[in-house]
Amino acid sequence: MSEWHDLAVRAGTVMRAEVNDGARQPAYRLWIDFGPLGELQSSAKLTDLYAADDLVGTQVIAVSGFEPMRVGGFRSDVLVLGVLTEAGVVLLRPDRPVAPGDPVA
C-alpha cells in the first residue's frame, strides 16, 4: 500500500465489494484501485441504493490522507464520497472513465 501524507481527493475503481458484517450500520467493504498509489480499502454505507456486485468496476471519488481506521474489524484507508439523500447515499463518480488515482480538480 502506498502512503498518502496529505489530504487528497482522487478517482479510484472498485475492484471488489462485499458486505461488512462487522459494521454497526449496514456497509460494504470495498477494495479500490488507485493506480500508481495502489489498492486501498474503505468501509462505505452504500447498501440502500447499491448491490455489492454492481459496485465492482465502478469508479468512485474518495478522500485519502486520513489515518486509517477500523470499521467492524475492517481497515478503512479512504473515505468514499457521496450525497446524503432520504433514499440513501448516492455516489459521487466521474461521468466518463478516468485513470485510477487521477486527482480531482
C-alpha angles and dihedrals in degrees: 000000000000117000120236113201101179129054108264137170113216143163120249139173121237108236099175136009132184138159114279097223092180096059118105091225123038109278144150130239107229130193107200128193112223095179113229089010092062134231115317132184134233137179105217131185096225101125097109096066106016137057115219093239091052092056094060108103092015118129116229138183116237140176117230134182097075121121105264113257133198119243114186090339093310123115111239113198101171139029112236109215126230142149118259110232133167088257094050139273116332111205121241106225141154116272089217130040114273132180115272109258095027110146121243112241 
